[in-house]
């Protein structure tokens, strides 16, 4: 299943947004336009739905409170709302979920649900506030999504949200894990516990994934061969290790602390693509990678998503990544900041973009230039 439609009101950068989504979707816009905040909508729904360490209040507080989530352009309408449609194919949606959030204007300043609704196909099966909520207002501090006693009719929806994955690996957290020894953020979005994840994967599954990863590394990082998982004989700590071929006849062994940033990010990206079939959120996967590798990422994402029927959403600034002729204009969401917040449009719905695409240009040529700040378009970078 995949998220086929997203509707927002007063969510961070977005006063209003209403867009259709596909199995592969790219988010493009200038810095601070809200690409990460748009991806965070899906993480927020995941955090609400978690059986452990989740729930509405925890999800809101993790983001600094509702006042930090609410769009600065909300003005007299303080309600924040999210609506999603979940489809199994390109047909009508299987699920619809809508939630509205408000904060008390005085007193305890409680953050509560203004509405929560669920549809199973065309039949509405949840509408809150209900009679029980009217009798006990504290019930509105929790969603039914997080309550096992109340979500029996839509457990499939809850599981869909909980399975959503986000990946934005920071190589230094892997390379210097022993020195840092910091707290691993829940769900480990930055890869600090990546080696532990690899270690906890069943050996047959791990071996199968490394076989496929090695095929890509053979082309992208030709000196690095035979990537494997191993444990330190003394400490038992997990490591990645491979043969690094050089001028000597016997190639030297290297571990992850000797791998380049790009190599570590590529390995983690490939692992993420092979891990499950839930929606995958990728933040600027082109970072630290060679242009030649970046140009191949769209086809790699397409093949991985198609094989597993997995939705993949990607934020990017890279014209190289968007140079793939197989990317359609409908696969790119254009984020355009304005005085009333950021607008989200499908790039092919923009007339000037559509004309450039019809002339034979790739999406990268048609879209990325539009996201460049006005000062840079004029060649101005005062210092």
C-alpha positions as CSV (number, residue, x, y, z in Angstrom):
1,X,0.0,0.0,0.0
2,X,1.0,3.6,-0.4
3,X,-0.1,7.1,0.5
4,X,-2.0,8.3,-2.6
5,X,-3.1,11.7,-1.3
6,X,-2.0,14.2,1.3
7,X,-3.9,17.1,2.7
8,X,-2.5,19.6,5.2
9,X,-3.6,22.7,7.0
10,X,-1.3,24.8,9.1
11,X,1.4,22.1,9.3
12,X,4.8,23.9,9.7
13,X,5.6,25.7,6.4
14,X,2.3,24.8,4.8
15,X,-0.8,26.8,5.4
16,X,-2.6,24.6,2.9
17,X,-1.5,21.6,0.8
18,X,-3.5,19.1,-1.2
19,X,-1.5,16.8,-3.5
20,X,-1.7,13.4,-5.1
21,X,1.3,11.1,-4.5
22,X,2.7,8.2,-6.5
23,X,4.8,5.2,-5.7
24,X,8.0,7.2,-6.3
25,X,7.9,10.9,-5.4
26,X,10.7,13.6,-5.4
27,X,10.4,16.7,-3.3
28,X,12.3,19.7,-4.7
29,X,12.5,23.2,-3.4
30,X,14.9,25.9,-2.0
31,X,16.5,25.7,1.4
32,X,14.0,26.2,4.2
33,X,11.0,25.6,1.9
34,X,9.8,22.6,4.0
35,X,11.0,19.5,2.3
36,X,12.0,17.9,5.6
37,X,8.8,19.2,7.2
38,X,6.7,17.6,4.5
39,X,8.5,14.2,5.1
40,X,7.9,14.8,8.9
41,X,4.2,14.5,8.4
42,X,4.6,10.8,7.7
43,X,7.0,10.4,10.6
44,X,4.4,12.2,12.9
45,X,1.7,9.7,11.9
46,X,4.2,6.8,12.5
47,X,5.1,8.2,16.0
48,X,1.4,8.4,16.9
49,X,0.8,4.8,15.8
50,X,3.7,3.3,17.7
51,X,2.8,0.7,20.3
52,X,5.9,1.5,22.3
53,X,7.3,4.9,22.9
54,X,4.7,6.6,20.8
55,X,1.3,8.3,21.1
56,X,0.0,11.8,20.2
57,X,1.4,13.7,23.2
58,X,4.9,12.2,22.9
59,X,4.9,12.9,19.1
60,X,3.9,16.6,19.7
61,X,6.4,17.1,22.5
62,X,9.2,15.6,20.5
63,X,8.6,18.4,18.0
64,X,8.6,21.1,20.6
65,X,4.9,21.4,21.2
66,X,2.0,22.3,18.9
67,X,3.0,25.9,18.7
68,X,6.2,24.8,17.0
69,X,4.3,22.6,14.6
70,X,1.6,25.2,13.7
71,X,2.3,27.3,10.6
72,X,3.4,30.9,11.3
73,X,0.8,32.1,8.8
74,X,-2.1,30.3,10.6
75,X,-3.4,33.6,12.0
76,X,-6.9,33.3,13.3
77,X,-7.2,29.6,12.4
78,X,-5.1,27.8,15.1
79,X,-6.1,24.2,14.1
80,X,-3.5,21.9,12.6
81,X,-4.9,19.1,10.4
82,X,-3.5,16.2,8.4
83,X,-5.4,14.0,6.0
84,X,-4.1,11.0,4.1
85,X,-5.6,8.4,1.7
86,X,-4.0,4.9,1.6
87,X,-4.4,2.8,-1.6
88,X,-3.3,-0.7,-2.5
89,X,-3.1,0.2,-6.2
90,X,-4.0,3.1,-8.4
91,X,-7.7,2.4,-7.7
92,X,-9.9,4.0,-5.0
93,X,-8.3,4.3,-1.5
94,X,-8.4,1.4,1.0
95,X,-8.2,3.8,4.0
96,X,-8.7,7.4,4.8
97,X,-7.4,9.0,7.9
98,X,-7.9,12.6,9.1
99,X,-6.8,14.2,12.3
100,X,-7.2,17.8,13.6
101,X,-5.2,19.3,16.5
102,X,-5.7,22.3,18.8
103,X,-4.3,23.8,21.9
104,X,-6.2,25.4,24.7
105,X,-5.9,29.2,24.6
106,X,-5.6,29.5,28.4
107,X,-5.4,27.4,31.5
108,X,-3.4,24.2,31.2
109,X,-2.8,24.8,27.5
110,X,-3.7,21.2,26.8
111,X,-3.1,19.8,23.3
112,X,-6.0,17.8,22.1
113,X,-7.8,16.3,19.1
114,X,-10.4,18.5,17.5
115,X,-11.4,15.6,15.2
116,X,-10.3,12.1,14.3
117,X,-11.9,10.3,11.4
118,X,-11.3,7.0,9.6
119,X,-12.9,5.6,6.5
120,X,-12.7,1.9,5.4
121,X,-13.1,2.3,1.6
122,X,-16.3,4.4,1.4
123,X,-17.6,3.6,4.8
124,X,-16.8,5.9,7.7
125,X,-16.0,3.8,10.8
126,X,-14.7,6.5,13.2
127,X,-15.9,10.0,13.9
128,X,-14.6,11.9,16.9
129,X,-15.4,13.7,19.1
130,X,-18.1,11.1,20.0
131,X,-20.4,10.8,23.0
132,X,-17.8,9.3,25.2
133,X,-15.4,12.2,24.4
134,X,-18.1,14.7,25.2
135,X,-18.5,13.1,28.6
136,X,-14.7,12.9,29.4
137,X,-12.7,15.6,27.6
138,X,-9.4,14.1,28.6
139,X,-10.0,11.3,26.1
140,X,-9.3,13.8,23.4
141,X,-5.7,13.9,24.5
142,X,-5.2,10.5,22.8
143,X,-6.0,9.2,19.4
144,X,-7.8,5.9,18.7
145,X,-4.9,5.1,16.4
146,X,-2.7,4.5,19.5
147,X,-5.3,2.7,21.6
148,X,-5.3,-1.0,21.0
149,X,-8.8,-1.3,22.6
150,X,-10.3,1.1,20.1
151,X,-8.5,0.5,16.8
152,X,-9.5,-3.1,16.1
153,X,-11.5,-2.0,13.1
154,X,-8.5,-0.3,11.5
155,X,-5.4,-2.2,12.7
156,X,-4.2,-2.5,9.2
157,X,-4.0,1.3,8.9
158,X,-2.2,1.6,12.3
159,X,0.3,-1.0,11.2
160,X,0.9,0.8,7.9
161,X,1.8,4.0,9.7
162,X,4.0,2.3,12.3
163,X,6.0,0.6,9.6
164,X,7.0,3.8,7.8
165,X,10.8,4.2,7.7
166,X,13.0,7.3,7.5
167,X,16.7,7.2,6.6
168,X,19.3,10.0,6.6
169,X,22.5,8.4,7.5
170,X,25.3,10.4,9.1
171,X,28.6,8.5,8.3
172,X,30.4,10.0,11.3
173,X,28.0,8.3,13.7
174,X,28.9,4.9,12.3
175,X,32.6,5.6,11.8
176,X,33.1,7.0,15.3
177,X,30.4,5.2,17.2
178,X,32.8,3.9,19.9
179,X,34.2,7.4,20.6
180,X,30.8,9.1,20.6
181,X,28.8,6.5,22.6
182,X,25.8,8.8,22.7
183,X,22.2,8.0,23.0
184,X,20.7,6.4,19.9
185,X,17.7,8.4,18.8
186,X,14.5,6.3,18.7
187,X,14.1,4.5,15.3
188,X,17.7,5.5,14.6
189,X,17.1,7.8,11.6
190,X,20.7,8.9,11.4
191,X,22.3,5.4,11.4
192,X,24.0,5.5,14.8
193,X,22.7,2.0,15.4
194,X,23.1,0.8,11.8
195,X,25.7,-1.8,12.7
196,X,23.5,-3.2,15.5
197,X,20.6,-3.4,13.0
198,X,22.8,-5.4,10.6
199,X,23.9,-7.6,13.5
200,X,20.3,-8.3,14.6
201,X,19.2,-9.4,11.1
202,X,18.9,-13.2,10.6
203,X,22.2,-14.5,9.1
204,X,20.5,-15.8,5.9
205,X,18.7,-12.6,5.2
206,X,21.9,-10.6,6.0
207,X,24.0,-12.7,3.6
208,X,21.4,-12.3,0.8
209,X,21.3,-8.5,1.2
210,X,25.1,-8.3,1.2
211,X,25.3,-10.3,-2.0
212,X,23.1,-7.8,-3.7
213,X,24.9,-4.8,-2.1
214,X,28.2,-6.2,-3.3
215,X,27.0,-6.2,-6.9
216,X,26.3,-2.5,-6.7
217,X,29.6,-1.7,-4.9
218,X,31.5,-3.6,-7.6
219,X,30.4,-0.9,-10.0
220,X,30.2,2.1,-7.8
221,X,33.3,1.5,-5.5
222,X,35.5,-0.8,-7.7
223,X,38.4,-1.1,-5.2
224,X,36.1,-2.3,-2.4
225,X,35.3,-6.0,-2.7
226,X,33.5,-8.7,-0.7
227,X,31.7,-6.6,1.9
228,X,30.9,-8.7,4.9
229,X,29.6,-8.5,8.4
230,X,31.9,-9.6,11.2
231,X,32.4,-9.2,15.0
232,X,35.5,-8.1,16.8
233,X,37.1,-11.1,18.3
234,X,37.9,-9.2,21.5
235,X,34.9,-7.0,22.2
236,X,32.2,-8.7,20.1
237,X,31.2,-5.4,18.5
238,X,29.7,-5.6,15.0
239,X,31.6,-4.3,12.0
240,X,31.5,-4.0,8.3
241,X,34.6,-5.3,6.5
242,X,35.8,-5.6,3.0
243,X,38.9,-6.1,0.8
244,X,40.3,-2.9,-0.5
245,X,42.3,-3.7,-3.6
246,X,45.5,-1.6,-4.3
247,X,49.0,-2.1,-5.9
248,X,50.0,-4.8,-3.6
249,X,49.2,-8.4,-4.7
250,X,47.2,-9.2,-1.5
251,X,44.4,-6.7,-1.0
252,X,44.1,-5.1,2.5
253,X,41.2,-5.5,4.8
254,X,39.3,-2.5,5.9
255,X,36.5,-1.8,8.4
256,X,33.8,0.8,8.3
257,X,36.0,3.4,10.2
258,X,38.2,3.4,7.1
259,X,35.3,3.7,4.5
260,X,34.6,7.0,2.9
261,X,31.4,9.0,3.7
262,X,30.0,8.2,0.3
263,X,30.7,4.5,0.6
264,X,28.9,4.3,4.0
265,X,25.9,6.3,2.8
266,X,25.6,4.1,-0.3
267,X,25.8,0.9,1.8
268,X,23.1,2.2,4.2
269,X,20.9,3.4,1.4
270,X,21.1,0.0,-0.3
271,X,20.3,-1.8,3.0
272,X,17.3,0.5,3.5
273,X,15.9,-0.3,0.1
274,X,16.2,-4.1,0.9
275,X,14.6,-3.7,4.3
276,X,10.8,-4.4,4.2
277,X,8.1,-3.0,2.0
278,X,6.7,-0.1,4.0
279,X,7.0,3.5,2.7
280,X,10.6,4.8,2.8
281,X,11.5,8.4,3.4
282,X,14.9,9.4,2.1
283,X,16.5,12.8,2.9
284,X,19.0,14.0,0.2
285,X,20.4,10.5,-0.7
286,X,22.8,12.1,-3.1
287,X,25.0,13.6,-0.4
288,X,28.7,12.4,-0.6
289,X,28.0,10.3,-3.7
290,X,29.8,10.7,-7.0
291,X,27.7,12.3,-9.8
292,X,27.8,9.1,-11.8
293,X,26.3,7.2,-8.9
294,X,23.7,9.9,-8.2
295,X,22.5,9.7,-11.8
296,X,21.8,6.0,-11.4
297,X,19.8,6.5,-8.1
298,X,16.4,7.1,-9.7
299,X,16.4,3.8,-11.7
300,X,17.7,2.0,-8.6
301,X,14.8,3.5,-6.5
302,X,12.3,2.6,-9.2
303,X,13.5,-1.1,-9.4
304,X,13.6,-1.5,-5.6
305,X,10.1,0.1,-5.2
306,X,8.5,-1.8,-8.0
307,X,9.9,-5.2,-6.8
308,X,8.6,-4.7,-3.3
309,X,5.6,-2.6,-4.1
310,X,7.1,0.0,-1.9
311,X,6.5,3.8,-1.9
312,X,9.7,5.9,-1.8
313,X,9.6,9.6,-1.1
314,X,12.9,11.5,-1.7
315,X,13.9,15.1,-0.9
316,X,16.7,16.4,-3.1
317,X,18.5,19.5,-4.4
318,X,20.3,17.5,-7.1
319,X,19.8,18.2,-10.8
320,X,21.9,15.2,-11.5
321,X,19.5,12.9,-9.6
322,X,16.6,14.5,-11.5
323,X,18.4,14.2,-14.9
324,X,17.0,10.6,-15.4
325,X,14.7,10.8,-18.5
326,X,12.5,8.2,-16.8
327,X,11.3,10.6,-14.2
328,X,7.9,12.1,-15.1
329,X,6.8,15.6,-14.2
330,X,4.0,14.1,-12.1
331,X,6.7,12.4,-9.9
332,X,8.1,15.7,-8.7
333,X,6.5,18.0,-6.1
334,X,7.6,21.6,-6.4
335,X,7.8,23.5,-3.0
336,X,7.6,27.2,-3.5
337,X,7.9,29.5,-0.5
338,X,5.7,32.6,-0.4
339,X,4.3,35.3,1.9
340,X,1.4,32.9,2.9
341,X,3.6,29.8,3.5
342,X,5.0,27.2,1.1
343,X,2.8,26.1,-1.8
344,X,3.1,22.4,-3.0
345,X,2.3,21.7,-6.6
346,X,3.0,18.8,-9.0
347,X,5.7,20.1,-11.3
348,X,3.9,19.1,-14.5
349,X,0.9,21.2,-13.5
350,X,3.1,24.3,-13.7
351,X,2.7,25.7,-17.3
352,X,6.3,26.8,-17.7
353,X,7.6,23.5,-16.4
354,X,5.3,21.5,-18.7
355,X,6.4,23.5,-21.7
356,X,10.1,22.8,-21.0
357,X,9.3,19.1,-20.5
358,X,7.3,19.0,-23.8
359,X,10.4,20.5,-25.5
360,X,12.4,17.4,-24.5
361,X,14.2,18.6,-21.4
362,X,14.5,16.4,-18.3
363,X,12.8,17.2,-15.0
364,X,16.1,18.4,-13.5
365,X,16.5,21.1,-16.2
366,X,12.9,22.2,-15.9
367,X,12.5,22.3,-12.1
368,X,15.8,22.8,-10.2
369,X,16.5,26.2,-11.8
370,X,13.1,27.4,-10.4
371,X,14.2,26.6,-6.9
372,X,17.2,28.8,-7.0
373,X,16.9,31.9,-4.7
374,X,16.3,35.1,-6.5
375,X,19.7,36.6,-5.4
376,X,21.6,33.6,-6.9
377,X,19.6,33.8,-10.2
378,X,20.9,37.4,-10.5
379,X,24.4,36.3,-9.7
380,X,24.5,38.0,-6.3
381,X,26.2,36.4,-3.3
382,X,27.4,39.4,-1.3
383,X,30.1,38.8,1.3
